[in-house]
């Protein structure tokens, strides 16, 4: 009987030890933690903390934590000429119209960055504003981004309290942002400060687009679009017409910008690019319009084609661009800022 009791006790102890060992083994195996769907954008915000100095630029980086997570989606696209369709639209196309379209599967991060890298580089605009017009506030401002290219910066400014309009001629972006929950009145509440409106069209040469865009803007931003190599290249490649399609005089163009803005409104133009090469007219990142043309249109120039290559290289280093290019020899940048009296 004693032997049986001892045997039973030993068996119970062995079972308990086995269970404890199994539990210890389970605890020792680290659980797999899935990264946040927008982790790269959040990481970029931290990498850029020391690059930007103004309070509003820092607030823009802070807002990366609050971007809504949009569902993965699929669009179908072709380039030159650009075409874009949602997955539902694609299914309704004739088979002949589906030919040549490439399927693009978009992650939540792609939803904000599309094809142009981190939208957080737009925080540079807020540093420029702080330097030249320190009283400008994003909150309650009416902002237009001409050639926006991606939703990220628009959403971040809207979260800071701005009413933002993004204008693009690219139907692929229209397909990407059809039914996006990150567009419209924030939180679907018209009483909440901040909103996003997206418009597809050629501004300002298209009258219907001008009507849709309206006027009364406090700030016009254009990054990597309003540069001489795109708008007024010394030599135009006939196979690649200007992406904005402008065919008007300097005075006409700048008068449209003047009419777009409210009194005191500001224009900020930023451009980055490679070392200018006369054999590659598209590489000219200088302002398409001379300083005097801006003055003649009624603007006060606060900076015209100011070199910011040092900043661009600092930003590029923070984001790891120096792994694939020599920033000192291959990256240049300028900005211009004007104010309507």
N, C-alpha and C positions, 0 to 999 in steps of 0.2 A: 504494500500500500504506500509506504514511504517512497519507494523507488518510483511508483507511478506518479505520486505527487510531485517529486523532484523533476521527473521527466516533463510533466505538464507545465511546471513553472519555467523550466528551461525553454520549452517550446514557445510559451507566451513571451518570454524575454526576447527570444530570437525573432519572433514576429514583430514585436515592437521595435527592435533594432533595425530590422529590414525596412519597416515603414519609415523610421527616422532617417535612415540612409537615403531612401528614395526621396523623402521630402527635402533633405539637404541637397541632393543632386538637382532637384527641381529649382530650388532657390539659387543654386550656383549658376544655372544657365540663364544668361541675361535675356530678358524679353526683347523681342524685336519691336522697336518703336518706329512707326512710319513717319517720314518727314512731313512737315506741314506742306500743304499743296502750294503755298506761296513762299516757301522757305528761301528760295534764291533771291527773291525781291527783298525779303527781310534781311538777308545777309548783305545784300548790296547797300541797304540803308546804313548798316553799321560800318561797312567799308568806307562809306563816303562821309562819315561824321566829321572827320578832320579836314575834309576838302572844302566844305561850305562853311561860311562864317555867320551869315545873317540869321536872326531869330526865325524869320518865315521859312528860310530854306531848311532849318532844323525841324520846324514843325511839319514841313512836307515829308521829310524822312520819317518822322514819328507816325505819320498817317499810313505808312506802309503796313503797320500792324493791324489796321482797321479796314483793309480792302475786303469786300465781300468775295467769297469763293464761288466762282462761276463754274458750272458743270463743264466737263470736257465736251467738245463739239467737233463736228466735221464740216468742212466746206470743200467745194470743188472749184478749182481755179485754173486759169490760163493767163499768159502774159503776152503783151505786145500783139494785139491790143488786149488790155486786161479784161477778164471776165470773172465773175464770182457768183457762186450759188450756194445756198444752204443745202443741206442733205435732202430736205424735203423738196426744194425746188429742182434739184438735180434729178430726182426720181420722176418728175413730170416732164423732163426734156425728151425730145425725140432722140433716138439712138444716134443719129448723125450729129446732133448738137452736143452729145456727151463726149464725142471723140475729141481728144486733145486736152481734156480737162484732167488736172492732177488732183488726187484726193489729199487733203491736208487734215490731219488729226491734231486738234488743238488742246493743249493742257490748260488748266486754270491759269498758269503763269503766261502761257502764250496769249491768253485772252487780253492781258494787259500790255504785253511787250511786242506782240506780233513778230515782225521781221527786223526790228531796229534796235535790239538791245534794251538795256534797262531804262525805263521811263524816268528813273530817279535822277538821271543826268540833267533833267529839266530844272532841278533845283538851282542850277547856275543862273537861270533867268531871275530868280528871286534875289540872288546876290547882286546881280547887275542893277536891279531896281533899287536895292538898299543903298548901293554906292551913289547912284545918281538922283534918285527920287525917294529918299528915306521915309517919307510920309505915306507912300503907297501901301495899301493893305489889300490882301487877297480877299479877306472877308467882305462880303457884300459887293464885290467888284463884278463887272460884266466883262468877261474875257473871251477873246476869239483866238483859236490856234489854227493858223492857215497851213494846211498840209500836215495835219496832226499825226498821221501814220500809226498811232497806237493809242489805246484808251487810258493807259496807266496815269499819265500826268494829268489828264482831264479829270479823272476820278479823284485824284489826290487833291487837286485845287477845289473841286466841288466839296469834298469833305472838309476843306478849310473854310467853306462858306461862300464860294463864288458861283455865279451862274456862268457856265462855260459852254461855248459853242465850238465844235470841231468841224472844220470844212476840209473835204478831200474829194479828189476826182476819181479815186480808185474804187471800183465796184466790189473788189475783193474784201475791202474793209467793211463795206455795207453788209456783205454776206456774213462776215464774222460777227458783227454786232447786231444783227437782226434778233430781236427779242432778248437782248442781253439785260439781265437784271441789274447790271451796274450802270445802266443808262437811264436818263429821265430824272424825275424828282427823287432826291435821296429818300430812301425808305418808302418810296411811293407816297410821299406826303408833301403836298405843295406848300405846307407851312414850315417845313424843315429847310433851313438855309442850305443853299447849294443845289445845283441841277446840272445835267449834261444833255445837250442837244447835238446830234450828229447830222450833218448835211452833206449829201453827195452832189457835187457840182463844181464848175469852173468859176471861181470868184476872182476878179470882179467882171470878167468879160461876158459872163452870162447874166442877162437881165433877170431871169427868173430866180437864179441863185442869189443875186443881189437883194431881190425882194424877200427871199426866205431868210437870208442872213440878217437883214435889217440894219440898224445903226445904234448909236448911243453907247458904244463900247468904251470901257475905261482902259483896256489894254489889248493890243494886238501882238501876238507872239508868232514868229515863224522861225523854225529851226531847220537848217539844212535844206531849205527850198529857195529862199530869196537870195540867190547868189548868181554872180555874173555868168558863171559856167553853165547854169541852167536857163536863166532868163534871157541873157543877151551875150551868148558866146561869140568870140571873135570869128569863129568859123563853125558853122552848124553842120552836123552830120545829117544828111538828108534821110537816113534810115531811122534816126531817133529824134523826132520833133521835140520841142520843149515840153516837159511833163505838165506844165501849167497851161500851155496853149495861149499865152498872151501875145497879142499882136496889136500893141497900142503905143502911143508916145509916152515918154517919161511923165509929162504933165498930166496926161489922162490917168495913168496908173496911180500917181501920187495924189491926185485929186480924189480918186475913189477911196484911198486910205484915209485921207483927211475927212471925207464925208462920213466914213464909218465910225469915227471916234467922237466921243463926247468932248466938250471943252475940258482941257487939261489931260486928255487921253494920251496914252504913251504907246510907242511902237518899239519892240525889241526884236532885232534880227540877229540870230546866231548861226554861224557856219563853221563846220569842221571839215577837213579834207587833207589829201596828201600834198606833198610839195608841188606848187603850181608848175605845170609843164606846158609850154607853148604848143607842143605837139598833141596835147590832150586838153582842148579848150574847156571841157567839162570840169577840169580840176581847179578852175579859177573860183575861189571862194569869196572874192571881194564883193562889195555891195553893187548891185546892178545899176544903181542910180547915183550920180555924183552928188556931193554935199550941197552944191548950189541948187540942184533940182529940188531937194527937200526944202531948202530955204524958200525958193520961189513958190512952192506949194503951200507955204504958211507954217512950216514946222520950225521948231527950235532944236537944232542938233545938240545933243548932250554928249555924244561920242559917235564918231564916224569911222568905221573900219579899224577899230581899236584892236591891236594884237592881243590875243589871249591864249597863245600857244603854250605858255608856261602852265596856266591853269589846266588846259586840256591834257597835257602830259601828266600832270599830277593826278587828275581824274582817271586817266587811262591806266596809270600804274596801280591805283587803288582797286580798279576793276580787273586787273590782270591782263590788260591789252598788250603789255610789254613782252608777254610770252610768245606772241606771234608777229610782232613788228618792232622796229627800232623807232621808238616814239620821238627821239630827238631829231631824226632826219625825215620821218615819214608822217608826222602829225602836226598840222598847223590849224589855227583857229582865229577867227575875228568876231567882233560883235559891233553893232550899231544901236543907238537908242536916240529916239526923237520924241518931242512932246508938242502936242497941239495946244496953242495958247488958250 
